[in-house]
């Protein structure tokens, strides 16, 4: 524990503890008692599970402002820091209820439904376009994306191979829909067409 946090605007009323995590560090493990929930202050968190055959599935990414880990009983997935990440950690038992918590839970349900729909019906290009728009909705500048996650993270999130993700990015670039500045920086050149592709 690094210190006691001041309560962010709209955060749950219980005072939480600020914790810092390095890239790749485990925040909590699947099947552990769900005694805490967290508010992302900085960085990025991935929620992932490992299948019996060793394949990894990423179910969600949590960015600053997101709340995660509020689950009954035990955690359903492992949470890891994608990059250097800061969280405010709250005891579940101290939860008194808040509008932000309800909004976050409803947003998470919407995200889960959208992700299930994406994996169930979309082609590789459609999945990637939908993912880029999801990132754009969180970005300070909607057209300029800085991706903290690796290509492998993206592949595991979209149910694709790394090679397919790379080919699909190159295809979107050739079609003038995105511009690849660096492996982690993209410009969305035509958001309207990306949205039409992902519908």
N, C-alpha and C positions, 0 to 999 in steps of 0.2 A: 504494500500500500504506500502510495507516494504522498498522500495528503488528503485533507477534507475539502470537498468541493463546495463552492457557493452554488445555490440552487439556480440552474438556468431558467430563463423565463418560460413559464408554462410546464416546467418539469414536475414530476411527482413531488408531493409535499415532503416526503421523508428525505433527510439529508443523506446524500450518497458519498462515496469515497472515490476519489480519482485514482485510476490505475493506468499505467502505461505498458504497452506491449510492443515487442520488436517484431520485425517481419517474420512470418511463419510461426510465431509463438501461439500455443494453444491457450484459449481463453476458458473454455470448459469442454468436457468430453461427453460424447453420446452416452446415455444411460446413467450419467451421474445425477444425484438429486438436484432438482431445479430450485435451489435456495436463493438465487439472485437473478435479477434482470438488469440490463445495461442500457445506457444511453450513449450513443457514439458522439464524441465531441470532435475528434479529428481522426483522419486516416480512413481505413476501410476494413470491414470484417467479412469473411466468407463463412457460410454455413454448409458443411459437407458431411457426407456419409461414404463409407467404404463398403462396397459389395463383397460378397464371399470370394469372388474371383479376382479381387484386388483392384477392380475399377473404382474410380472416385466419381461421385455425383455431387455437384454443387447446387444446392437448392435455392440459395439467396445470397445477395451481397447487401451489406448494411453500411450506409454512408452517414456522415454527420447529420444529426437530427433524428436518426432512426432509433427505435427502441427494439430490443430483441431479448430472447431468453425468458420471456414470461410464458411459462408452460406448466401444465399440471403434472405433478409427480416427478418425472425425470426429463432431462433434455432429450429431444428426439434426434438431434444431430450434434456434431462437433463444431465448435466455433473457433476460428483461427484469425489472427491478424494478417491481412494481406501485405501491409507495409507498417511503418511505425504508426501506432494507433493509440489514442487516448479515449478512455471510457469513464463514465460515472457509473459506479456499481451500487445498486440498491438491494436491500434485503426484501424478498418477496413478502415476508411477514409484515413488513412496515407499510405495505401499499394501502393507501387510504382511498384511492380512486382519483382519477383526474381526466379532464377532457383530452389531454394530449395522449394518455394511455389508450383511451377508447379510439381516438383517431388513428393512432399507430396500429392498433389491432385490426381495425377495418382496412387500413391501407395494406397491411400484410396479407389479409385475406384476398384483397383485390390482386395483389402481386402474385400470390400462389395460383389463383385462377388463370391469370394471364400467362404465367409460366407453363402451367399444364396445357393450356390451349396452344401455346407456341410449340411445345415439344410434340404434341399430338398431331398437329396438322401442317406445320410450316416446313417448307424446304429449307436447305442450308442457307440460301440467300435470304429467305424470308425471316428465318430465325435470327440471323446476324443483323438484318435491318431493324428488327424489333428490339434487339438488345442495344444497338447503338442509340435508338430513340429513347430507350429507358435510361441510358447513361446521360443523354442530352437533357432529359427532364430534370436531372439532379445538378447539372453543371452550371456554374456561374454565368458562363457565356454558352448559350445553347449550341452554337455551331462549332466551338472549339472544345475538343475532348482530350483530357489527359487521363489515360487509363492506368490505374494502379495495378490492376490484375494482369497476369501473364496470359499469353496465348493459350497455355494449358488450362488455366483457370476458366477462360472463356469457353474453350472446347468442352470442359467438364460441365459447365453451366448449361450449355446449349445441346448437350448430347451428341457432339460431333468429334471428329479427330482434329488434331492441331493442323494437319495438312489441309483439311477441308476449310477450316477457319481462315488459314492464310490464302488459299485459292479464292475464297469468297470475298475477302477483303480486296484482293487484287482485281477481281471482277468488278466490284463496286467502284473501284478507283478508275478502271478503264472506261466504265460507263459514265464517268464524271459525277458520280453521286457523292463520293468522298475524296479527300486528298490525304495521303499518308505522309505526314511530316517526319515522323520517326516511329520506331516500333510502339511507342506509348502515346504518341500524339496524332490525332486525326482532326480533320476539318470536315464537317458535314456540309457539302456544297449544295445539296438539294433535299432539304428535309421533307418537302411535300411529296416528292417521288418515293423517298424511303418509307414514308408513312403509308402511301398507297400500296407499296410492295408488301408491307407487314400486315395489312388488314385481312 
